[in-house]
């Protein structure tokens, strides 16, 4: 152990110690994707409202701070990241809102619920939905374990599923907002820069007939492939996303499990965590759904974990290679006897779970759009390693940007355009998915509810021409899809946690839909 205490390790341990001291002043760290938390008998905002405005009013809202997130608001955001109490909660976007949107598209409530449960479950690892009164829901409502996607498993390759990057450098034309990410995914190829999300999308839409690989990276189908051709600032050759098997290159920590494999060949710095300057080398290979559980399997970020990672010589935790359930085993993972969740008396269909998992990544790309639009991967280098280049300029991937951008998404008027754009993107992909299933599973749909693809594309075109539509006064002349979304947006702008929950319940009643509760 002493031999490992080189300059880099000592720097990390000093950094970790400083955060442990900060964190010890509060109950812990919570997930920033959660906006409603159960606390002392009631639903509250997970994010505390800042008091940096006049007379301690909110001073860091979406119209009151520059996009570089500097000064007092940036300091408040960084401090908040490591000082929130650890509470049970959920994202009303990943859960309540997605549930309503799926029903608006025409899914029956039970099918909509299971897609939504697996969308929210990606954040939690083990998602146990709470009722309005804070009690845990019945076991038949519990999705299967998804610890392999939990964003706090940094070394296991799960973090990059949430903090997605492009596969080619920003081109100055495409962004998440324009042309809309979800719209272009339906027409994209692996050469267009959104390869990682497109890889997950193909896995979901093809019902698991293609692999799901960490970071979307596959082994090229060619017998021989150059390892240095795309190691410059050209991004990643599309052939590394279109193969039939997952990429398992490099020569560090290579493990084979029959036809499956993992190695550690992804080099990056987690700039979104702040305080630290870590140089990581993390997993690639086949994506596990879950692995061996420990008491810490699905807890929040613990800075000592990375200090221990360095002390292990940058090797991942041994338990993250034990009791593995691979993505190709998803149907069995959902089967009776393996999990308690039930759909119409039987197992939850894997198609719904896969799409929920994909939808989470798409929604996260919208949520982290300033980072996604300005960060990209390169490689492989001469040693077979890929490199994730998170943009280090202020306002893109840094801690203040990460926190403030989540803060602005819900509970404020929609001046920050992420949420309206993500609503439309979610609707479009739900519509496409519904269309792909209509002939094989008509029993999953309510024929009386129908928003067409044309309705959503019309709304997208209108939103691009009228970027302030979500904060403008509603007009009956607006496209049909926006007319419905206004009802949802009204609820999401409510400044209190319980207010958003109640508002979404009112929205469900107005639209004739089943409430999340």
Secondary structure as UniProt FT lines:
FT   HELIX           2..4
FT   HELIX           7..23
FT   TURN            24..25
FT   TURN            32..33
FT   STRAND          36..39
FT   TURN            40..41
FT   STRAND          42..45
FT   HELIX           54..56
FT   TURN            62..63
FT   TURN            67..68
FT   HELIX           71..81
FT   TURN            82..83
FT   STRAND          89..90
FT   HELIX           93..97
FT   HELIX           98..105
FT   HELIX           109..124
FT   TURN            132..133
FT   HELIX           139..141
FT   HELIX           147..149
FT   TURN            151..152
FT   TURN            154..157
FT   HELIX           159..162
FT   TURN            177..180
FT   HELIX           181..185
FT   TURN            186..187
FT   TURN            190..191
FT   HELIX           195..205
FT   TURN            206..208
FT   HELIX           214..216
FT   STRAND          218..219
FT   TURN            229..230
FT   TURN            233..234
FT   HELIX           238..240
FT   STRAND          245..246
FT   STRAND          255..257
FT   TURN            258..259
FT   STRAND          260..268
FT   HELIX           271..273
FT   STRAND          280..286
FT   STRAND          288..290
FT   TURN            295..298
FT   HELIX           303..311
FT   TURN            312..313
FT   HELIX           318..321
FT   STRAND          325..326
FT   HELIX           327..329
FT   HELIX           330..333
FT   TURN            337..338
FT   TURN            344..345
FT   HELIX           350..367
FT   HELIX           369..372
FT   TURN            373..374
FT   STRAND          376..379
FT   TURN            382..383
FT   STRAND          386..389
FT   TURN            394..396
FT   HELIX           399..409
FT   TURN            414..415
FT   HELIX           418..437
FT   TURN            438..440
FT   HELIX           442..444
FT   TURN            447..448
FT   HELIX           453..465
FT   TURN            467..468
FT   HELIX           469..471
FT   TURN            476..477
FT   HELIX           480..492
FT   HELIX           497..511
//
